[in-house]
Amino acid sequence: MSNAICKSLRSPVRNLASLKKAISTSLVHNETILVRNNEEFINKVMNNDKPVIVNFHAEWCEPCKILTPQLKQLIEPLTDLDLAVVDVEDNADLVHTFEVKAVPAVIAIKNGLIVDKFIGLVETDMITCLINRMSGKKKEGT
Amino acid sequence: MAPVAGTYDYDLAVIGGGSGGLACAKEAVNLGAKVTVLDYVTPSPQGTKWGLGGTCVNVGCIPKKLMHQAALLGESIHEAVAYGWEVPSLDAIKINWPALTEAVQNHIKSVNWVTRVDLREKKIDYVNGLGEFKDPHTLIATLKNGSKKEITAKNIVIAVGGRPHYPDIPGAVEYCISSDDIFSLGHPPGKTLVVGAGYIGLECAGFLNSLGYPATVLVRSVPLRGFDQQMAQAVTSEMEQKGVVFHNKCVPLSVEKLETGQLKARWQNTETQERGEDVFDTVLMATGRYALTKTLNLEAAGVTCVSNSGKIIAETEQTNVSNIYAVGDVLEGKPELTPVAIHAGRLLARRMFAGATQPMDYDNVATTVFTPLEYGCVGLSEETALARHGADKVEVYHAFYKPTEFFIPQRNIRNCYLKAVALREAPQRILGLHFVGPVAGEVIQGFAAAVKCGITMEQLMNTVGIHPTVAEEFTRLNITKRSGKDPNPASCCS
């Protein structure tokens, strides 16, 4: 399964038309994507035309309980950026593929490529900076 | 899969994913071996189960230390007042048991996860199944859903550890909990009876009492049997002073459940034959642990070096079957400690796969009992030293001391005591060091290295202490028991 993900990572050019069929029609715009298996990840994250912030989360992790709601609050109102939450207990393959050794971990994916990554509960500034970059907004004053 | 022309599925199969098993597995993989680890937790009588990592991580050292810390912090809040902290209402300060257990369990789960990720990174195959032998090179793992998986391996390490033993009395299994259950107990324990005064019983009674849950301890013979008895006395005296009730020379007779849901426990004094009883919210059995060798089907492997208690007799961790080894709590006559299992596991892997010859040194292993006032020690107890060398050849230096931080809050210093047991003949090599006081584990650790180097009283007395600490008291030792002089401190700084 991780093979398929690796392949997607290496080939940014894909046939968008055929992929649109693969995307689940139950995907509601701006609702946080709850990844429960590899297939969902490929369909809703790797094959998403919008960039996706992938948040690796664990219920037993205190900092996660602060970061995840924060990410939801910042990203859900945006129309050009999605948030996917991956529970590390349910997605061992993804954890292995993305070499997640600690939680919370945030990986930014655009067109199937990892464009950014941070580990741990970082400052709100850094999070908003990442979100702005991913959603194409230019941060004022930079 | 039967071995074809001598090829096995794995170079090493480890039964037990605890301290010893995992350390051995990881070291073996570092040395190029193909390894699998079997781990399975049979639920406790009360239904408690846990993840990968073994006793230490899930129901031992880790949660114990965290609860001990929670208890100490509770005491600190009260002491803080004497130092000038304005604490709103002292009597409103109480422990939130669900919050405590959630925090502890969250930490344990994070360790379970990191352990699993680590095994995956290192390409160690993890099988969540109960292992048993089919023959010296074949194991059968029974998974949770009942399915069976056969595994063949060139070498097999038994690292199954142990579980709490329940006394054979009415109500024990039905109504009582053990250390398996206390750290995730779904309701506050309330007034608790702890049956057993080994370190598990005393540590549990200690933190429960400090957290605000009245604790009573039934002591069958003596507290901390096997440890230096003078130090054990200091530990229990301190606990009594803190409100823990001790019933000495008492064995439990029965535990029955009352209509209120509470438990009525009955016991008998084995010396006076007097009986006693009381009602508790929780009864915690801490009457020893037994090795999990029964379900292994050792006979199928031809392993016969098993003691009456079920432990494996293997002086160099190798059983009577040359490709089968054992490490950790399952071993007979070795200290049941995580660092011992880890160290032995690693050395064993090196002997198996790197041609190393270094055996595990089980002597002078330091340990600490994390009772409210802690007891740390390394080496021989005074009794053992006297029995081994004779009173004439042994010199014991001792002292009571007063930790600087205890004065202001007027903490009890009566049980702050330490001693060095040494050979009488110059340079007086130290045989054992014993310390009762705060942060005893931190105090003793460095001295364990010193004892390994053969430290003598002359060297110890010539060591300059760090001031003000409690550890420096070792460097100030100068009064012997033999002299009869008063070991109480006059004043500090002189």
Interface residues (C-beta under 8 A of the other chain):
Chain A: A58 E59 W60 C61 E62 V88 E89 A92 V95 H96 V100 K101 A102
Chain B: Q105 N106 H107 K109 S110 W113 V114 R116 V117 R120 E121
